[in-house]
Amino acid sequence: MPIVNSTEWSAFLAIYPDAHILQGARWGILKGQFGWEAVQFINGTTGAQVLIRQLPMGLRMAYIPMGPIGEDWPALLGEIDDYCFRNRIFLLKIEPDEGMDPLEVTIKVPGIIHSPQTIQPRRSIVIDLSGDKEALLARMKQKTRYNIGLATKKGVTVKIWDDLSGFHQMMQMTGERDTFGIHSLEYYKQAYELFHPEGACELLAAFHEGAVLAALMVFSAGKRAWYFYGASGNQKRHLMPTYLLQWEAMLWAKSKGCTRYDLWGVPDHDEDYLENHFNDRQDGLWGVYRFKRGFGGSLVRSAGAFDRVYHRSMYFLYTLYIRLFRRIE
């Protein structure tokens, strides 16, 4: 059984320095403190970090976020199948990293089914960080450039912040205002404490006259950076602090040697539909899209989620649970 420890897994990832951060050992440690168990598998030059979770009704599922890594999926998944059968896991959910299409995945791994339920956002906007600052700004929409300049002109500044309690309070405010779920304070603290000492995470905040107006937590791994968590207050929003904050996060990512900055999550529609309706849709992630589109990135869509079902009756209960109650986080 090619199960390895986190040190061996980190050594394997050194072969793939641009693997997604969700496959990193630190991410496995983080999720392990909040309801998941991380198990890492290596078979030759192919590997995967698998997250195991206990669900209601006695169900146990396995999940590969943004992986596997490497080419020999069939051999690796055979080993993972054996583990799942022995540990009474009814489902393995796979969400490959970008760069694969659904047909390629189903050819690579016969017997899996394309799932309508994803855990990570399927569509995102990715910013190209190549070139100098002027090149980055030139690729943005005019209104976004204007808002960045406005925030600066009005005295908004962005600084490194370490007040995780303050960040969580602002996340609560934003979640209530924009109706989305957030993590606990302990989750943000653990994420910060795992990634920040290695220089792979920063908490940035926008200030005006001593008051915090907005904040975000940005992560990096290899040549990629991700904007996972962000919040803004209800005061002085006309000063456009979130625009300057994203700009500074991009510059932070660029200083880390990243060439891509992932804004992480927009509505799952093609670009024509998004552009034709972003002014009249207010539900879901549409407000997020209106904001993110201005930074001049490319719309990227993953292959989606694929399910490898080991117990069909339990899988039926699972799909019913997801439809009726909530997403898996």
QUIQUIMO-V206065 format. One record per residue. RES is the residue in one small letter. OMEGA is omega in radians with two decimals (NA if undefined). NEAR is the number of other ideal C-beta (glycine too) atoms within 10 Angstrom. Layout:
res=(RES;RES)
omega=(OMEGA;OMEGA)
near=(NEAR;NEAR)
This chain:
res=(m;p;i;v;n;s;t;e;w;s;a;f;l;a;i;y;p;d;a;h;i;l;q;g;a;r;w;g;i;l;k;g;q;f;g;w;e;a;v;q;f;i;n;g;t;t;g;a;q;v;l;i;r;q;l;p;m;g;l;r;m;a;y;i;p;m;g;p;i;g;e;d;w;p;a;l;l;g;e;i;d;d;y;c;f;r;n;r;i;f;l;l;k;i;e;p;d;e;g;m;d;p;l;e;v;t;i;k;v;p;g;i;i;h;s;p;q;t;i;q;p;r;r;s;i;v;i;d;l;s;g;d;k;e;a;l;l;a;r;m;k;q;k;t;r;y;n;i;g;l;a;t;k;k;g;v;t;v;k;i;w;d;d;l;s;g;f;h;q;m;m;q;m;t;g;e;r;d;t;f;g;i;h;s;l;e;y;y;k;q;a;y;e;l;f;h;p;e;g;a;c;e;l;l;a;a;f;h;e;g;a;v;l;a;a;l;m;v;f;s;a;g;k;r;a;w;y;f;y;g;a;s;g;n;q;k;r;h;l;m;p;t;y;l;l;q;w;e;a;m;l;w;a;k;s;k;g;c;t;r;y;d;l;w;g;v;p;d;h;d;e;d;y;l;e;n;h;f;n;d;r;q;d;g;l;w;g;v;y;r;f;k;r;g;f;g;g;s;l;v;r;s;a;g;a;f;d;r;v;y;h;r;s;m;y;f;l;y;t;l;y;i;r;l;f;r;r;i;e)
omega=(-3.03;3.07;-3.09;3.09;-3.03;3.10;3.10;3.12;3.11;3.09;3.08;-3.10;3.09;3.07;-3.10;-3.02;-3.13;3.02;-3.11;-3.11;3.14;3.03;-3.10;-3.12;-3.14;3.10;3.09;3.09;3.13;-3.10;3.13;3.11;-3.06;2.94;3.14;2.96;-3.11;3.07;-3.11;-3.12;3.01;3.02;-3.08;3.14;3.11;-3.13;3.11;2.91;-3.09;3.10;-3.11;-3.14;3.02;3.14;3.04;3.11;3.07;-3.10;3.02;3.14;3.05;-3.01;3.04;3.12;3.05;3.11;-0.01;3.12;-3.11;-2.96;-2.99;-3.12;-3.06;-3.14;-3.13;-3.08;3.02;3.09;3.13;3.05;-3.13;3.13;-3.10;3.11;-3.11;-3.08;3.01;3.07;-3.02;-3.00;2.91;3.09;-3.12;3.01;-3.08;3.03;-3.13;3.12;3.09;3.05;-3.06;-3.13;3.13;-3.13;-3.10;3.05;-3.11;-3.07;3.09;3.07;3.06;-3.13;3.10;-3.03;3.06;-3.07;3.08;3.07;3.07;3.08;-3.11;-3.08;-3.09;3.00;-3.09;-3.11;3.01;-3.09;-3.12;-3.13;3.13;-3.11;-3.12;3.12;3.11;3.14;-3.11;-3.13;3.13;3.03;-3.00;-3.10;3.12;3.06;3.14;-3.11;3.06;3.12;3.13;-3.14;3.12;-3.11;-3.10;3.04;3.06;3.10;3.10;-3.10;2.98;-3.04;3.08;-3.13;-3.11;3.09;3.09;3.10;3.14;3.10;3.11;3.06;3.10;3.13;-3.12;3.13;3.10;-3.12;-3.03;3.05;2.96;-3.12;3.11;3.07;3.09;3.06;-3.11;3.12;3.14;3.11;-3.12;3.10;-3.13;-3.08;3.10;-2.99;-3.04;-3.13;3.12;-3.12;-3.08;-3.12;3.01;3.02;-3.12;3.13;3.08;-3.09;2.97;-3.13;3.06;-3.11;3.08;-3.11;-3.10;3.13;3.08;3.06;-3.09;-3.09;3.08;3.02;-3.10;-3.11;-3.08;3.03;-3.08;2.99;-3.09;-2.98;3.12;-3.09;3.07;3.11;-3.14;-3.08;3.03;3.14;3.12;3.09;3.05;-3.09;-3.08;3.12;3.11;3.14;3.11;3.11;3.14;3.08;3.08;3.12;3.05;3.13;3.13;3.13;3.10;-3.12;3.14;3.09;-3.14;-3.13;-3.03;-3.13;2.83;2.89;3.01;-3.14;-3.08;3.07;3.11;-2.98;-3.14;3.14;3.14;-3.09;-3.14;-3.00;-3.04;3.13;-3.07;3.09;-3.13;-3.04;3.01;-3.07;-3.07;3.07;3.08;-3.14;3.13;3.14;-3.00;-3.07;-3.05;-3.05;2.96;-3.13;3.10;3.09;-3.09;3.13;3.13;3.10;-3.14;-3.10;3.13;-3.10;3.03;-2.94;3.12;-3.12;-2.96;-3.13;3.07;3.11;3.08;3.10;3.13;-3.12;3.08;3.12;-3.14;-3.12;-3.01;-2.95;-2.98;2.99;2.98;-3.12;NA)
near=(9;16;14;16;10;16;9;15;22;14;13;22;20;8;11;15;10;14;23;23;21;24;24;23;20;21;23;21;13;19;22;16;12;14;13;22;15;17;19;21;23;19;19;11;13;21;26;26;28;26;22;20;18;11;17;9;9;10;18;17;22;25;22;25;24;21;24;25;24;19;12;15;21;13;13;25;24;11;17;25;16;11;18;22;11;9;12;12;22;21;22;23;24;26;21;25;18;14;9;13;13;14;10;12;18;15;9;17;17;7;10;19;12;13;19;11;14;17;16;16;17;17;20;22;24;18;26;14;20;11;12;9;11;8;11;21;16;11;17;20;12;8;11;21;19;14;22;22;15;15;26;16;10;14;10;23;14;24;11;11;18;11;13;20;10;15;24;21;15;23;22;13;15;20;14;10;12;12;9;12;8;17;17;11;15;12;18;19;15;20;23;17;13;18;22;16;10;10;9;18;22;23;21;21;23;28;17;17;9;5;10;21;25;28;28;24;24;27;25;22;24;19;14;23;28;24;23;17;21;23;24;22;18;10;12;18;12;9;21;24;27;21;26;24;25;28;23;21;23;21;16;18;25;19;10;19;11;22;15;19;27;24;25;18;18;26;18;17;18;10;12;8;12;20;13;11;13;17;9;7;17;8;8;13;17;18;13;19;23;15;19;21;20;20;22;16;20;12;17;16;16;21;20;21;24;21;19;20;17;17;17;9;8;20;17;12;16;23;15;11;15;15;10;7;8;9;9;17;12)
